[in-house]
Amino acid sequence: MANFVEKTGKTVQEAIDLALEELQCDINSVDIEVLEEGAKGIFGLIGNKVAKVRVTVKETCSDKAKEFLASVLEKMKVDAEITVEEDEDTILLKVNGDDIGIAIGRRGETLDALQYLTSLVVNKNRENYKRVIIDIENYRKKREETLVKLANKLADRVVKYKKNIVLEPMNPYERRVIHSSLQDHKYVETYSVGEEPNRKVIITLK
C-alpha cells in the first residue's frame, strides 16, 4: 500500500474521500494536506477549479518497530522475516530466519539489546508507554521453559538441604520468570540482590 496519494475532486471533502478509499484507511489514521481549495468559476460553471489534497498514512508504532528492527538486522547481515502482533499495550515482533543465532547472542544478550533499542524508538515522544517484545525463533518461550524447570529443581534442593541457593546473574526478564514460577511455592521464596548487570536471584526457605 502506498504511503500517500494525491487526489482531486469537486470539493476538498470529495478529494479526501477518494484518497481514503484508495488507501483503504479511515480518517483517524491519516494526515491531510490541502493543496488546492478549489473554487467555482463565473456563474458556478466557467473556469471551475478543482480541489486537490495529499493524504498520508500515519506511521504506526508497529511500523516504527518493524522498520527499525529490520534495518538493524540488515546491518548485522541477518536475513530474517519479521511478523508483528500489536494490541493496546504491547507490540510483539516474531523473527525467523536461517543462521539467526547471532541476533540472539549469549544467553539472549543481543536479543535483549535489540528489544531495548527498539523500545526506545517506539516510545520516543509517546505519552503512553508501549511494551516491545522481540522473540527470535521462539527463543524466549524455550528459555522460559528452561528457567521454570531450573527454578523448581533448585527449589527442591533448597528444601532438601535447607540451604539458600544463589543463581547466576540474570537480566530482569529471566529474574521475573524465576520469581513468578516459585511465587506460590509452599516451602520456598525468592528475592533479588546486587546491581545490574550482576543482579542475582536467591532461593531460600520460607
N, C-alpha and C positions, 0 to 999 in steps of 0.2 A: 504494500500500500504506500502511495506517495506521502511525503511529509506535509506537503501543502499543495493547494491548487488555486488558480485564479479563475474567477467566473464573472460573467457579465449577465445582466438582467435588466428588465424594465425598471425595477426598483432595487434598492440595496437588499431588502429582505428576500426578494426573489433570487438574487445572485447568491446570497448566503445559503438559501435552501438548496440550490443546485449544487453548491460546493459540499454541503453536509451529506447530500445524497451520494455524491461520488466518493467521498472519503469514508462513508458508512460510519459516521460519528454523530454524537449528539452535541449540542451547542456548548455544553459544560466542559467538553474535552478538547476544545479548540481555542485558538486566538484568532481574532478577526481584525483585519486591517482594511479600511475602506479606501480604495484607490481613486475611485470616481463616484461622486454622489449621484450623478445622473440628473438630467433636467429636461423639462418639456420645452419644445420649441414654440414658434409662433402658432397661436391658436391650438396649442397642445398637439400639433401634428408635424409641422415642418421643422426640421433640424433637431429632432429629439436626440438627447444624449443619454446613452445607456449608463447604468451604474456598474461599477467594477469593484470586486473585492478579492483580497487574498486571505484564504483561510488555512491556518497552520495547525497541525495536530500537536497538542501539548505533549512534551516528553514525560512519561510516567516514571515512577520510582523503579519499576521493573525494567523499563528501557535503559535507565541510567545504570542499574546494576549489571545487566547483561552486557551492555556495551563496554563498560569499564573492565569487567572480568575477561571478556573476550579479547580485549586489547592487551591485557597483561599476559594472558596465556599465549597469545600470538608472539609476544616479545620473548617468552620463555621457550619458544619453538615447540609448543604443545598443541597438537591438533585435536581439538575437542568439540563435542556437541553439547550445547547448554540449553536446558529447558527450564522454564520459570513457572513457579506457582506463587500466587500472591493472595493474601487476604487483608483484612483491615489493618492488622498489626505486624504481619511478617511477610518477608519475601524469601522463598526457598529456591535456590539455584542448584539444579542437579547437573553434574558434569560427568560425561562419559567419553571415553576415547581409548586409543591404543598407547601403551607406554606412558601412562599418565602419572606414574608414581612420583615423578619429580615435583608435581604440583601438590602432593600430599606432604612429602618430606618426612623427616624422622619424627615418629610419634605424632604426626599431624601438625608439626610446627609451621610448615609452609602453608598448609591449608588454613590454619588459624590466622596467619598473617594476611592471606588473601581475603579472608572473611572480614577481618578488621578494617582493611583498606577500603573494601567495597562498601562497608557500613558507613565509613566516613564520607564517601562520595554521595551515597544515597541520602544521608541525613544532613548534609550541608544546607544551611538556610531553612531547614524544616522546623516547625514549631513542635510537631508531634513525632516522637522517635519511632522509627520503623526498624524492627529487628531484621537482620540479614543472616541467613544460614546458608552456607555453601557445603554441599555434600558431593564428594568425588567417588564414583564407583561404589556407592553405599558404604564408604569408609566409616562414617560416623555411627551408622547402625551397627556395623560389625564391631567397632571399637566399644560401643556402649554395651553390647552383649558380653564382650570380653571382660569389661570392668565390673559388670554386675556379678559375673561368675567369680572374679577375683575377690570382690568385696565379701561375698558370702563365704568363700573358702577361708579368708583371713579372719572373718568374724568367728568361725568355728574354732580356729586356732586360739583366738583370744579367750574364748570360753573354756577351752580345754586346758590351756597352760596358765590362765589367769595373769597374762602379761599383755601390756599395751603393744600394738604394732604400729610402727611409723611407715607410711608408704613413701615411695619416691616422689619427688616434686611433680606436680601436675598443673595443667592450666585450669582456669576457672570452670570450663565446661566439664572436664573429667572429674574434678572435685565434686561438682554438683551431682554427677552420676553416682559416685560413691556414697555421698550423704543421702541421696534420695533412696538408693537401694537398701540402706540399712536404717532408715528413719523409724520404721515400725518394728525393728528387731526387738525381741523380748529381753535379750541379755546384754546387748552392747549399744554404744552410742558413738558418734563421731564428732570431731571438731578439727579445725584447720589452724596451723601455726606457721609462722615465718612470713617473709615478704616475697612479693613477686620478683623474679620468676621462680623462686625456690620455695614457694608455699607448699606445705605438705598436709595430708590428712592423717589424723591419728584415730585409730580404732581402740576403744577402751571399754572395760566392763561398766555397766550402769551402777 
